[in-house]
Amino acid sequence: MIIHIFLYIPAIEHIPTQLFDFDQKYDLTYCQYSYSNSRRAFCFLLKRQNPKSLLLNAFSQINMPAQSGFRSLNIGVVGGGIGGLSTAIALRRAGHRVTIYERADYAGEVGASVSCAANGTKWLHEWDVPVEKADPVILKKLIRRDWKTGEPDSIYDLDDYEEKWGHVYNMFHRQYMHAMLMDSAIAEPEKPGVPAKLLVNHKCSGLDIETGTITFENGNTAVHDVVIGADGIGSAIRSLIGIKVERRAANASCLHANVDTEEAVKLGMVDYSQNSALEYWGGLDTHYKIVLSPCNGGKLLSYYCFFPRDKGDYSNQAWGAQATVEELLAPFPDLDPQVYRHLSIGKDIAPWRLWIHEPYPYWQKGYACVLGDAAHPMMPDQSQGACMAIEDAAALGIIFSDKHFNGDVQEALKVYEQVRKPRATRVQAAAAKARENINERIGFSSNTNSAVYKVSDEKAKLTIEEMNAYDMHDDVLNHYAQIRGVS
């Protein structure tokens, strides 16, 4: 297979030595056949099948000359969840000093499983995050089952997933993932950059976007070169930079529950952990759907149970509210008996508030921006919420690196919005579609031979290929080339 790659890079006499190690690792040969002051073309001949993203990633790791005007910034990140910690890791590694402000006593996250496909996992590896510490389940399949019988009617195999995309599909428990990211953000002084600081009991109440001054309810203030709002769907920073939220309640409600695998097996129930799969019941032209996500090495099964809102409206339920097993079971009298039995021993049952947000008109203003759920809250039905937050963080790390950042913060934030907003908005819309039809979900959208396959628009559907083949380094490079007039 031959791949031609055109890159905007500084003029250099020879191919960097890093590529020679790279060609041995991935079994390829290459030649440089033309270049100008800033544009260079390479031809790669792959001796075996490998994804193009592996080649492009080699260039992202080349030690290019630092951008003139680069300076280390003092950055404030409001919010200590997955997006905030990922941002701290990326910006720490880019050479900046980061302080994380968390509203609560402890910046811990609780609750459910977190899906991290290859487009998220790749950044964890690029940042040298010790993924194994979080004891993830590596997914091998997506299984869609008949609502009443539990028999599989659509299976999307992920056995060659790592070979195709360079990284596995991880399923984490949120608490374990949070602890893993926390260590890489504020601990591990041997890692690149200065460890981030974490300040708890700092609930943001005000922001001057021109001076970077944050005011907190505890009376403290802080001044930063950049302020990043990673403070979730109820973001204070989003409001403080003037974004008006337009939203509507979804037509479905959701209750989440955890099931202990060992307990289920002792009671003679099916051991779903053996499948290493995301499993679904229902979801075809109906608001009834059960999603099973294994995590903690399969020791915990995380269930998401969707049903029509008129069967139970939790859209205005307070955060942290609990529900009963009776409430969990009530909407599903005709559900597959095997999974119904699992739900009957569910614990930590809690409602998820489902609101569909219209895309926000902008993500940045002055010296502040938002990311993750603060920028693009989405339905959970594409399992891409965490990945999109991680991608946001990765974009900021690249944009504020010495390869691109010339000291102009507002230019950098504009590039961040230009790079991230179209992709995240597309995923946001696709998640809303998948809420109504499971075939729109990444993976199932490529399973065209399934007897139950049907999507609204074959050309517009979101695919696993689109998500995982995307190269952010190249995207950022091209945006800067356009802005700075490089051809």
C-alpha positions, -999 to 999 in steps of 0.1 A, spaced: 0 0 0 14 35 -9 4 66 11 12 101 0 14 126 28 17 164 24 28 182 56 33 219 65 66 217 84 97 239 88 123 234 61 149 208 71 178 194 53 171 157 60 144 135 73 146 135 111 164 105 127 132 97 146 117 84 115 144 57 110 133 41 143 97 45 132 102 27 99 117 -3 116 88 -4 141 61 -3 115 79 -20 86 78 7 59 101 25 35 97 61 24 112 88 3 110 126 3 104 138 -32 97 175 -30 97 204 -6 95 242 -4 102 265 25 73 251 45 57 224 25 71 189 21 58 157 5 66 122 15 58 89 -1 54 59 22 54 23 9 39 1 36 51 -35 35 21 -46 55 -13 -30 63 -11 -2 89 -34 28 95 -24 61 81 -27 76 115 4 58 127 24 75 100 11 110 108 17 104 144 54 100 137 56 135 125 37 148 156 66 134 177 94 151 157 112 177 177 105 207 154 120 242 162 100 261 188 76 287 176 90 322 179 73 340 208 64 309 227 60 315 265 50 295 294 15 304 306 -2 304 340 -34 286 332 -65 281 354 -88 251 348 -122 253 365 -134 218 371 -116 187 382 -134 160 363 -122 139 333 -120 170 310 -103 192 335 -77 166 345 -70 157 309 -65 194 301 -41 198 330 -21 168 317 -19 181 282 -10 216 291 15 205 318 33 185 291 32 215 268 53 235 293 26 255 311 18 259 348 -17 247 356 -40 252 386 -72 231 388 -101 246 408 -127 222 421 -159 233 437 -162 204 461 -142 191 490 -127 165 468 -123 165 430 -134 129 428 -160 115 403 -184 88 413 -209 66 395 -209 48 363 -187 33 335 -168 56 311 -163 45 275 -130 54 259 -126 43 223 -94 45 203 -99 83 196 -97 89 233 -73 61 243 -46 73 218 -42 106 239 -39 87 271 -10 68 256 5 99 240 5 115 275 21 84 291 -9 79 313 -7 45 330 -39 31 317 -35 -3 333 -38 13 368 -75 19 361 -82 -18 355 -103 -12 323 -122 -38 303 -109 -40 268 -140 -43 246 -142 -71 220 -177 -67 207 -208 -46 204 -239 -69 209 -275 -59 202 -300 -84 217 -337 -90 213 -357 -71 239 -377 -101 251 -355 -132 245 -320 -118 248 -309 -135 217 -282 -116 197 -296 -100 165 -266 -78 156 -229 -82 166 -201 -58 156 -168 -76 162 -139 -56 176 -112 -83 174 -91 -64 148 -99 -30 164 -64 -24 178 -47 -36 146 -68 -11 126 -67 19 148 -35 14 169 -53 14 203 -78 -7 221 -114 3 232 -113 7 270 -142 7 294 -133 24 327 -151 28 360 -153 66 365 -136 66 399 -107 45 387 -103 66 356 -104 98 376 -77 86 400 -55 75 371 -58 110 355 -53 127 388 -19 110 393 -8 121 358 -20 157 364 -8 166 399 16 138 408 44 120 390 71 147 391 92 126 368 67 132 340 72 161 316 63 196 329 55 210 363 28 190 382 -5 208 383 -19 222 415 -54 212 428 -74 236 450 -107 223 464 -136 243 478 -132 268 450 -166 273 434 -164 299 406 -187 329 410 -172 355 386 -148 359 358 -132 389 340 -124 375 306 -101 404 297 -78 400 327 -83 363 334 -94 371 370 -115 344 386 -136 351 417 -146 323 440 -175 320 465 -150 315 493 -137 351 487 -105 341 470 -95 355 436 -69 342 411 -54 357 379 -44 336 349 -32 340 314 -59 316 302 -91 304 320 -105 271 308 -140 260 319 -142 223 323 -170 226 348 -196 203 332 -231 206 319 -240 233 345 -209 253 337 -204 286 354 -176 296 330 -200 291 300 -225 315 315 -198 340 324 -185 342 288 -220 350 277 -232 318 261 -270 314 263 -282 278 266 -311 265 244 -322 231 255 -352 208 256 -360 177 277 -354 144 258 -383 121 251 -367 95 273 -356 91 309 -327 71 322 -319 53 354 -284 40 361 -275 10 383 -244 -11 391 -245 -48 395 -217 -68 412 -206 -97 389 -196 -120 417 -230 -115 434 -249 -122 402 -229 -154 395 -235 -166 431 -272 -162 426 -270 -183 394 -274 -154 369 -257 -151 336 -221 -139 338 -221 -111 311 -186 -101 321 -173 -130 301 -183 -113 268 -161 -82 272 -188 -64 253 -210 -34 253 -244 -50 252 -278 -35 242 -314 -46 245 -340 -26 224 -332 8 210 -348 3 175 -374 30 169 -383 30 206 -373 48 237 -369 15 256 -332 5 257 -309 -12 282 -271 -7 278 -247 -29 297 -210 -17 302 -185 -39 320 -158 -22 340 -133 -28 368 -118 -58 349 -154 -72 346 -161 -72 383 -187 -45 380 -215 -42 354 -228 -8 347 -264 -6 334 -281 24 317 -319 19 315 -338 41 291 -376 44 289 -402 69 277 -403 101 298 -440 96 305 -432 64 324 -410 84 348 -397 120 344 -363 126 360 -354 156 338 -354 180 368 -342 156 394 -315 170 418 -279 158 412 -271 130 436 -307 118 439 -314 81 444 -340 58 430 -353 24 442 -351 -10 426 -389 -9 422 -386 23 401 -358 7 381 -378 -24 372 -412 -8 367 -409 3 330 -396 -31 318 -422 -59 326 -415 -77 293 -377 -74 293 -354 -104 287 -357 -123 321 -320 -128 324 -311 -91 323 -342 -83 343 -329 -105 371 -296 -86 370 -314 -53 374 -333 -67 404 -300 -67 424 -289 -33 411 -272 -9 435 -264 29 434 -295 34 414 -296 70 402 -315 91 376 -296 107 347 -311 140 335 -314 139 298 -315 173 280 -308 180 244 -287 211 240 -286 231 208 -250 237 197 -236 268 213 -227 298 190 -191 300 203 -167 283 228 -142 311 236 -142 348 244 -114 370 256 -89 349 275 -113 321 284 -128 290 267 -150 260 276 -146 223 268 -162 189 274 -198 190 287 -194 227 293 -190 232 255 -209 203 239 -232 183 262 -246 154 243 -268 124 247 -249 93 259 -259 71 230 -226 74 210 -205 67 241 -183 96 230 -187 122 258 -154 114 276 -136 110 243 -147 144 231 -135 160 264 -102 142 260 -99 154 224 -106 189 235 -78 187 260 -55 172 234 -63 201 210 -53 226 237 -21 208 244 -11 208 207 -22 244 201 -4 258 231 27 237 224 60 253 213 54 240 178 24 263 173 19 288 201 36 322 194 24 340 225 -10 351 211 -35 335 234 -66 348 216 -54 334 183 -48 301 199 -82 300 215 -98 308 181 -79 279 165 -91 257 193 -127 265 185 -122 262 148 -106 227 152 -129 213 178 -164 228 173 -173 212 140 -162 177 150 -178 178 185 -210 193 171 -213 165 145 -209 139 173 -234 158 194 -260 155 165 -252 119 159 -257 111 196 -292 126 194 -299 104 163 -287 73 181 -310 81 210 -339 73 186 -322 45 166 -294 22 178 -283 16 142 -270 52 142 -245 43 169 -208 41 159 -200 5 151 -236 -6 144 -237 21 117 -211 1 98 -229 -32 104 -248 -29 71 -253 -67 68 -274 -69 99 -311 -79 93 -322 -50 115 -299 -24 99 -315 9 90 -302 45 92 -318 78 83 -291 89 58 -264 65 47 -241 93 35 -244 114 67 -241 87 93 -212 88 118 -189 58 115 -161 42 135 -138 50 106 -145 87 108 -139 88 145 -107 68 147 -89 78 115 -90 115 124 -56 131 129 -57 162 151 -21 171 147 -26 175 110 -59 194 115 -42 219 138 -13 222 115 -36 230 85 -56 256 105 -25 274 115 -12 273 79 -44 290 67 -43 316 95 -6 325 90 -7 324 53 15 294 48 9 275 16 
